[in-house]
């Protein structure tokens, strides 16, 4: 069974719009940095609810105009619709450096739009930007309930005593202005309890992806799997290990390469795994240099691939690996689990407490522990039947982390904070 944080995928009571047809829809303002490929399907899903009148306010349009992603190191323009299916508005900008940051862009007019558009509740994603703090303060002044969601967790970068003291003072201010928190997972829930108090209202709103899309596209990819394998120059019968993320130092793809070089020594040639690395970034040159220690063709660098291309790789692989450090969640793990594949993650990948059942659908290894990673790869790749058994469990677990459950959690939070709204 999944952990207690997840809601049942069969419980649709809170997301039945028919129960609210006789009331005015609740007006909900959502403040977020920019159109995000992971969030757009969720926003479309919420917008379909008859009793929630959602309007999204973006600080920046950086992702829809195309931009140089500093993590991937390439110009990115997403190939899925980011703005369709929900009401939205780009906040007016006073100053814009062209990059997203706590003070960039500088937006204005937030109190005026809250006052003029008559919102019943405000939802903000993150608390570290000037825009979101303006939204929180403005809503508080107008007595509009505020819901807060973020990726924060307690195991991120070290901080000095002075910084921690300042943070506690900040949260003392924030606690009085936020009505409830939406927790993306267990690690995030622990964070809210730590800084907002044990009695502060927290509701589950786990990070999720468009499960229906990925399951459909992975099933479609399975029909031409061998053709796709041949197009990549891969021999039939050899297992595939997949990494798909930015090639940054904190993603620790170098640890996966080192573990692979160990694992490669223990497999016969006809069962020797391939390692496919999908993504780009600052570490690519160093990774390619290390990969020269493998036989030619065993480690393949495939560059950045857009959102609609990824299901073919998820379907092709036998196991997926993400052993990052300081990874708040790791939504790519959700995606590949929809293909019914085992996953290996580090204990610093935030989703591990929710999504990975050690030994049942994959493995959780200590960050930087190359030997443990190599052992886990051997355990998964010992036979196709093991991969299939672990992968089937992944597919079962991911059903509990869906947009329907996000809507359920959001409804619970609104019921708790907004007078007259009943879930």
N, C-alpha and C positions, 0 to 999 in steps of 0.2 A: 504493500500500500504506500502511496505517497505520504510525505510528511504532513503534519496537521496544519501547516500554513496554507496548503492548497485547498480550494473549494471543490466540491464534487462537480464533475463535468456534466452530470445529468440533472443537476438542480437548476432549473430555469425559472423558478418562481419569481426571482427578483428582476428578471429581464423580460417579463411579459408585458409589452406595451399596451395590450388590450385592457389591462387593469387600470390604466390612467387616462382613458379616452375622455372622461368627463371633467378633467381639470386643465387649467392653463399650464402649458409646459413650463418647467423650471428653466430660467435663463441662466446658463452657465458660461462664464468667460474662462478661457484657458490661455495662459501665458507661457510661451516656450520660445527658445532661441531662434529656431529656423525650421523650415519644413524638413522633417527627418524621415528617411525611407522606412524605418521600422515603425514609426508612429502613424504615418498616413493611413494605413488600413484600419488601425484602431479608431482613429478619429472618424473615418467613414462609418465604422460600426456604431459608434456612439450617436452619430448624427441620424441614424435610422430610428432611434428610440423616440416614440411618440411623445413622451413626457419630458424629454430633455432637449432644450433648444440650445445647442452648443454653438459658440462662436470662438474661433481660435485667433489669437493675436501673436504675430511673429515679430521678433526684434529685427530680423534680417532676412533678406531673400537670397543669401549667398548660395544655397544649395540648388536653387532653381535657375540661377543664371550661369552655373558652371564655375568651378573654382579649383585652385590648386590645393589639394588636400595635403597638409604637411605630413600626415602619417603615411599615406600611400606614396607620396612623392610624385603624383601624376595629377593631371587635370581630370576632375570627376564631374560627370553630369549623369544623374541616375536615370535608368531606363524604365522606371515605373512611375505612374502618376503620383505626384506629391501634393497636389492642391485640389484634386477632384473629389466631389462627394461630401463636402462639408463647408460651412460658412467660415470665412477667414478674412483677416485684414492685416496688412503690414503696418506696424506702428510708425508714425512720423519720426524722422531721424534728424537730430541736431548735428551730430558729428559721427563719422564712420571711418574707421581706419582700414576697412576692407577685410578685417579678421575678427573673429568672435572672441570676446574677452569679457571680463567683469565690467569694464567701462567702455566697451565697444560692441555695437554702436551705442551712442547715447540717444535714447528715445525720450519723447515728451508727450504730453496730452493724455496721460493715463488716467488721472483723476477725473478729467472731463468726460472721457468715454464711459467710465464706470458710473458716473452720475447721470449722464444723458441716456444711456442705453438700458438702465434699469435692471441690472443683473441681480439674481437672487443668491448666487454663490460665485466664488472665484477659485480657480485651480491654477497653481503655479508649479512649473517643473524646475526645481532648483531654487536656491536661496542666496547664491553668491554673486548675482549680477545686480547692477543698479536698477535696471528695469523691473526685475521681479520684486526687489525691495520696495520700489515705488508702488507696485501693484498691491503688495501686502499691506503697506502703510495706508494707502488710499482706501482699500476695502475696509480695513479696521476702523478708520475714521468715519466711514459711512455705515458701520455695523453690518457689513456683508461678510458672511462666513468664508473662511479661507481654507482650502485643502492644499496640502503641500506634499509633493512627490519629488524624490531625488535619488541619486545612486549612492549616496554616502554610506560608508561602513567604517568600522573601528580599526581595521587592519591596514589602513593606507599609510602614507608616508609619515615618518617620525616628526614630532613637533616639540618645540621647546616648552618649558614650563610657562613662560610668559605668553606664548601663543595659545596654549591650552586654557590659561586663565582668561584671556581675551575672548576665546571661543565660548567659554561658559557664560561670560557676561552677555555676549551676543545672543546666546540661546535663551537667557533669562528674558531679554527683550522680545525675542521671536515667539516664545511660548505663549505670551499674552496676546499675540496678534494672529495666531494660527488656531483654527478650530479643530483640525484633525490632520493626521498624516496618512498617506497611502504608501504602504511598504511594498517594495519590489521583490522582496524575498526575506529569508530568515536573517541574513547578515545585516540587511538594512533595517529590519525590525528591531534588532538588538541595538543598533545605532540610535534609533528614535527613543527607545526606552532609556538609554544612557543619558541622552542630552535633554529630553523633554519630560522624563519621569515615568515611573511605572504605571501611573494612573492616566497618562495622557491617551486620548482615543486614537488608536491605530487600526487601520483596516487593510486587508490584503488586496493588493493590486499588482500581482507579480508581473515581471517583465515577460512578455509573450510576443510571438510573431504570428503571422497569418498562416496558421496551421493548415487550413484548407488549401491555400495556394501551394504551399510546399509539398504537401502530400499528393496533390493532383499532379504537380509538375515532376515530382520524383517518380511517380508511377508512369507518367508519360515517357520519362527518360529511360526507364527500365526496358521499354520496347526496342530501343536502339542502343542499348548499353554496349554490346560487342562492337558495333560499328563505331561508336564513339571511342572505345578503347583502341581500336585499330588506328583511328585518326590521330591519336596521341602517340602512336608508335609503341604501344604497350603489348607485351605478349599475353596471350590468353592463359588463365590458370594461375598467374602470379598475383598475390594479394596486393591491395593498394592502401597505403597509409596517407591520410589527407591532412594538410594544414591549410587553412584559409583565413587569412587575417592580414593586418598591416605588418610589414617587416620592420618592426621597431624593436629596440633593445628590450623593452619591458614585455614584449610578447614571447621572448625566450625561444624563438624558433631554432636558435643555435643549439639549445639543449636537446631539441628533438633530432636535429641532424647528428649530434654526438651519440645519442641513444640509438639512432638508426645504424650508425656505423658499427656499434656493438652487436646489434641484433642481426645484421647482415651476415655475420660470421657463423651464425648457428642455424642457417637455413640452407637446404639443398638448392641448387641453381634453379630448378623448375618451380620452386616454391618461394624463392627469394622475393620479399616484398619490394614494391616500388614506393618511393616517397614523393608525393606530389605536393608542391608548394605553390598555392594560389595566393597572389597578393604582390605588393611592391612596397618599396620604402627604403629608408636610409641604411638598413642592414643587408641589403641584397648582395652587395659586392663581397662583404665578409662571409656571408652564407655560401655564396657560389665558390669562394676560395676553399672553404672547409669541405664542401661537397665534392671537390676534386679527389678526395681520398676514397670515394666510392667508385665502383666501376661505371664507365660512361653509360648514361641513360637510366641509371637506377634512381637518381634524384633528379626530378624534373621541375624547373622553374617556369611557371606558366603565366606570370604577370597578373596585373589587375584584371578581374572579371566582374562584370556588372551583375546586378541583382538577379535578373532573369536567366543568367548563364549558370548560376551556382547549383541549381538542382541536379544538373547532369553530373557534376563532380560528387555531390552528396550520394547520388545513386551508385556511382562507380566505386566508391571507396568501401573498404571492409572495416575500417576504424578511423575515427576522427580524433585529432589531438590538439588541445589548446592548453599549454602549461605556462601561461602568462603570470607575471607578478603584478599586484595592484590592479586587478581587473574587476571592476565593480559588479559585472554580471557575466557577459559573454553571450550575446544573443545568437551568435553563430552556432552555439551548441544547441539551442532550441531548434534552429533550422535543420541541422543535420539529423537530429533525433526524429524529425518527421519523415525521414527516409528509412527509419528503422535500423539505425546503425549504432554500434557501441561507441562510447566516447571515453577518452582519457583526459582528465583535466588536473591542474595543480590545485593545491589547497588555498591558493590565492585568487582563484577564479570564483567570483561571488556566487554563481549559480550552483556550485557543487553541493551545497547543503540542501538544495531543493531538487535538483535534477539528476544527480548521480548517486546511485545506490551501489556502493563499493562491492565489486564482484558479481553484481546482478545485471547491471546494464553498462558496466564499464569500471573504471578505476579512478580513484583520487590519489595523487602522489604528492609528496612534499615538493614545494617549489625548489628549483635548482638541483634536485636529486636525480641525476642522469641514470644512475643504476636502477632506481625504483621505476623510472619511466621505461627503461629497456626491459625490465622484468615484466611490467604490465603489458607491453607490446607483445612479448612472447606468449603471455597467458591468453591474450585475445586471439592471436594469430595461430594458435596451436592447431586449429582445424576450422573448416567452414561451418560445421555444426555449432561450434562455440560462438562464432560471430553472429550466426542467425538467432541463437537463443538470447544472447545479450541484446542484440538489436531489436528483437521483438519486445523486450521489456522497455527499451527506450521509447518505442512507439506507444506503449501503454501509458507510461509516465507523462509524456508530453501532452496527452489529452487533458490533463488537469491544469495546464498552463495555457490558457486560451483567451481570446478577446471576450468571449462570453463571461468568463470568470472576472476579467477586468471590469466589465459592466456591473456585475454583481457587487464587487467590492466598492465601486464608485457609488452605486445606489445605497449601500449600507452607510457609507460616509455621509452622503447627502441626507439620508433619513435622520442621522444622528445630529446633524448640524443645522439643517434648514427647517424652520418652522413650517408645518403643514405639508411637508413632502414625506410621503409614506412609501416604503419599499414593500 
